[in-house]
């Protein structure tokens, strides 16, 4: 039973990292300045991105005419993926309510150690070949041909490869910090309960 709680806690921390980083509008603002999105499409890109984030979050519809039908269809697929992720996030959160005080330190420590190991592995793999990870994720998550775009498609020019690479690293580093804190907190708990 503790194995399931450990898995749920790991997923909860990873999903928390995803939410904090993916829905940070300032991150996109800084990347749009660097990748030339503002120069190509003007300041409206920020409001388009805000609409996209609201859309994939499930809180609004995608009304902009900025994207082509194929691009909008892909964003619809992304939204389905996010909504499934939210459901899993909610399940993991609710499962944490069933952790007993007596097992809390053990779950925090083991989740932290496993999480740190997993995140460090992903960091190494992303520096070795992020493109392979990116492709594998898309092949696993989307229908064939629905996520491949031409270089002149707007979705590719705004959400560039380096934007995703940096975002992935930010998510990993946030997760690493949360898992490290989990280990630290588990040791502090043990110290005060002895």
JOBELHU-V684130 format. One record per backbone hydrogen bond with DSSP energy under -1.0 kcal/mol. NH is the residue of the N-H (numbers start at 1). CO is the residue of the C=O. If there is no record, write none. Layout:
BEGIN
NH	CO
NH	CO
END
This chain:
BEGIN
5	1
6	2
7	3
8	4
9	5
10	6
11	7
12	8
13	9
14	10
15	11
16	12
17	13
18	14
19	15
20	16
21	17
22	18
23	19
24	21
27	24
28	24
29	25
30	26
31	27
32	28
33	29
34	30
35	31
38	32
40	36
41	37
42	38
45	42
46	43
48	44
49	45
50	46
51	47
52	48
53	49
54	50
55	51
56	52
57	53
58	55
59	54
72	68
73	69
74	70
75	71
76	72
77	73
78	74
79	75
80	76
81	77
82	78
83	79
84	80
85	81
86	82
87	83
88	84
89	85
90	86
91	87
92	88
93	89
94	90
95	91
96	92
97	94
98	95
99	96
103	100
107	103
108	104
109	105
110	106
111	107
112	108
113	109
114	110
115	111
116	112
117	113
118	114
119	115
120	116
121	117
122	118
123	119
124	120
125	121
126	122
127	123
128	124
129	125
133	129
134	130
135	131
136	132
137	133
138	134
139	135
140	136
141	137
142	138
146	143
153	150
157	153
158	154
159	155
160	158
164	160
165	161
166	162
167	163
168	164
169	165
170	166
171	167
172	168
173	169
174	170
175	171
176	172
177	173
178	174
179	175
180	176
181	177
182	178
183	179
184	180
185	181
186	182
187	183
188	184
189	185
190	186
191	187
192	188
193	189
194	190
END
